[in-house]
Amino acid sequence: MNAAQEHFVGNISSCEEAREYLEKRQISDETVKKYGLGYSREFNDLTKALREKGYKDEYIVKAGLAYWSEVGKVKDFFYKRIMFPFRDNVGRVIGYSARDITNNQMSKYKNTGETEFYHKGNELYGLYEARTEIGKQGKVYIVEGQVDVLALSQCGVCNVVAGSGTAFTKEARSKLARWTKDVVFIYDGDKAGVGAAMKRKRASILLLLLLLTACGKQE
């Protein structure tokens, strides 16, 4: 995973299409560096690079970075996507959420599958980067998406993390309890977001649409 992260980070500075996407979304170089954003190039670029470093196919697959095709070949799980890394409590990358920038793939976002160390429903994007500020403020804001985290961070709201959409599991709550029990849900102003927010008890309810408009978020 460390080798993959280095590869993705190295790609993002040299790929014009990735830089254009980040500029369009007004994501600064400082934010890219802080959150370790990367880019997956063309098909099988990562697998080839990891093989050259001596990693065996079986471990690349077990890490959730590739999969076995029907004909028994190993293929990259991610390609042509901006990579948003999830980190554990000591900063190690354990998985990814990846955003297609070609608009040609079936799914806009794709997440690492279940592995020995990554379980999507239990993880919170940006928690490692936000943990100190969460403890300092005594409060955490939970949004729906990775770009929402970046937008708020660039506005100076750094005690913010993203869940898995509108889901908020007991495991995720336990992770936050180390720093705070004051949780504010800032969900999208659509039907799903408002519905999920209204189900949350003992939490302040805000609408992400209003807050991010003030921050200059683009659709």
C-alpha positions in Angstrom: 0.0 0.0 0.0 2.9 2.4 0.7 4.4 1.6 -2.7 1.1 2.2 -4.4 0.6 5.5 -2.6 4.0 6.7 -3.7 3.1 5.7 -7.2 -0.2 7.5 -7.2 1.2 10.7 -5.7 4.0 10.7 -8.2 1.5 10.5 -11.0 -0.7 13.4 -10.0 2.0 16.1 -10.6 2.8 14.8 -14.0 -0.7 14.1 -15.5 -2.3 17.1 -17.1 -5.8 15.7 -17.0 -5.5 15.1 -13.3 -4.2 18.7 -12.7 -7.1 20.1 -14.8 -9.7 18.3 -12.7 -8.1 19.6 -9.5 -8.0 23.1 -10.8 -11.6 22.9 -11.9 -12.7 21.8 -8.4 -10.5 24.5 -6.9 -8.4 22.0 -4.9 -5.1 23.6 -4.0 -1.6 22.1 -4.1 -1.4 22.4 -0.4 -4.6 20.4 0.1 -3.4 17.8 -2.4 -0.3 17.3 -0.3 -2.0 17.4 3.0 -4.5 14.7 2.1 -2.1 12.7 -0.1 -4.2 12.8 -3.3 -2.9 10.8 -6.2 -3.8 9.6 -9.6 -4.2 6.2 -11.3 -3.0 6.3 -14.9 -3.9 4.0 -17.7 -4.9 0.4 -17.3 -2.4 -1.8 -15.4 0.1 1.0 -14.8 0.1 0.3 -11.1 0.4 -3.5 -11.3 3.4 -3.1 -13.7 5.1 -0.6 -11.4 4.6 -2.8 -8.3 5.9 -5.9 -10.1 9.0 -4.0 -11.0 9.5 -3.3 -7.3 9.3 -7.0 -6.6 5.7 -7.4 -5.3 3.9 -10.6 -6.2 0.5 -10.5 -7.9 -1.2 -12.3 -5.0 -0.3 -9.5 -2.6 -1.3 -6.8 -5.0 -4.7 -8.4 -5.2 -5.0 -9.0 -1.4 -4.3 -5.3 -0.8 -7.3 -4.5 -3.0 -5.2 -2.8 -5.7 -5.9 -5.3 -8.4 -8.1 -8.4 -9.2 -8.0 -11.6 -11.1 -9.7 -11.5 -14.5 -11.8 -14.4 -15.8 -8.8 -15.5 -17.9 -6.5 -15.5 -14.8 -4.7 -12.3 -15.5 -4.2 -9.6 -12.9 -5.7 -6.2 -13.7 -5.6 -2.9 -11.9 -8.7 -2.2 -9.8 -8.4 1.6 -10.4 -7.4 3.5 -13.5 -8.0 7.1 -14.8 -9.2 8.2 -11.3 -8.2 10.7 -8.7 -7.2 8.7 -5.6 -8.4 9.7 -2.1 -6.5 7.7 0.4 -7.9 6.5 3.7 -5.4 6.2 6.6 -5.3 4.4 9.8 -4.6 6.0 13.2 -0.8 6.2 12.6 -1.1 7.5 9.0 -0.7 4.3 6.9 -2.8 4.2 3.8 -5.3 1.3 4.1 -7.7 1.9 1.2 -9.0 4.3 -1.4 -12.0 6.1 -2.8 -11.4 6.9 -6.4 -13.1 9.4 -8.6 -13.4 8.9 -12.4 -12.3 11.9 -14.4 -13.1 10.6 -17.8 -16.9 10.4 -17.4 -16.7 7.2 -19.4 -16.6 4.6 -16.6 -19.8 3.0 -15.2 -19.3 4.4 -11.7 -18.2 7.9 -10.8 -16.7 6.7 -7.5 -15.1 3.4 -6.8 -13.9 2.2 -3.4 -11.4 -0.4 -2.3 -13.1 -3.7 -1.6 -13.0 -5.4 1.8 -9.5 -6.4 2.8 -7.8 -7.6 5.9 -7.2 -4.0 7.0 -9.9 -1.9 5.2 -13.6 -2.1 5.9 -15.5 0.7 4.1 -18.3 1.0 6.5 -16.0 1.4 9.5 -13.7 4.1 8.0 -13.9 7.9 8.1 -12.1 9.8 5.3 -9.8 12.5 6.6 -9.8 11.4 10.3 -6.0 11.1 10.5 -5.6 14.6 9.0 -8.4 16.0 11.2 -7.7 14.2 14.5 -5.7 17.0 16.2 -8.1 19.7 15.3 -11.1 17.6 16.4 -9.5 17.2 19.8 -8.7 20.9 20.0 -12.2 22.0 19.0 -14.0 19.2 20.9 -16.3 18.7 17.9 -16.4 17.0 14.5 -18.3 17.7 11.3 -19.3 14.7 9.2 -20.0 15.2 5.5 -20.9 12.8 2.7 -18.0 13.1 0.3 -14.2 13.4 0.1 -14.3 16.7 -1.9 -16.6 18.1 0.8 -13.9 17.5 3.3 -11.3 19.2 1.1 -13.6 22.2 0.5 -14.3 22.8 4.2 -10.6 22.3 5.1 -9.6 25.0 2.6 -12.2 27.3 4.2 -10.5 26.8 7.6 -12.9 24.1 8.9 -10.3 21.4 9.6 -12.2 19.3 12.1 -14.2 17.6 9.3 -14.4 14.0 8.1 -16.5 12.0 5.5 -18.4 8.9 6.2 -19.6 6.3 3.7 -22.3 8.5 2.2 -25.0 9.0 4.8 -24.1 5.8 6.7 -22.7 6.2 10.2 -21.8 2.9 11.9 -21.0 2.0 15.5 -17.4 1.3 14.5 -17.1 4.8 13.0 -18.6 6.3 16.1 -16.1 4.4 18.2 -13.2 5.8 16.2 -14.4 9.4 16.8 -15.1 8.8 20.6 -11.3 8.9 21.2 -11.4 12.6 20.4 -15.0 13.8 20.8 -18.6 12.8 21.2 -19.9 16.1 19.8 -20.9 15.2 16.2 -22.4 17.5 13.7 -23.8 16.0 10.5 -23.5 18.2 7.5 -25.3 16.3 4.8 -26.3 17.3 1.2 -29.5 19.3 0.8 -31.1 16.6 -1.2 -33.8 14.1 -0.2 -31.3 11.4 0.9 -29.2 13.9 2.9 -32.0 15.6 4.7 -33.7 12.3 5.5 -30.5 10.8 6.9 -29.8 14.0 8.9 -33.3 14.0 10.5 -32.7 10.4 11.8 -29.6 11.5 13.7 -30.4 12.1 17.4 -28.3 14.1 19.9 -26.5 15.9 17.1 -26.6 19.3 15.5 -28.2 19.3 12.0 -26.8 21.5 9.3 -27.3 21.5 5.5 -24.2 21.0 3.5 -25.6 22.9 0.5 -25.8 26.2 2.4 -22.4 25.9 4.1 -20.4 24.8 1.0 -22.1 27.5 -1.1 -20.5 30.0 1.2 -17.2 28.2 0.7 -17.5 28.5 -3.1 -18.0 24.8 -3.8 -18.7 23.9 -7.5 -21.0 21.2 -8.7 
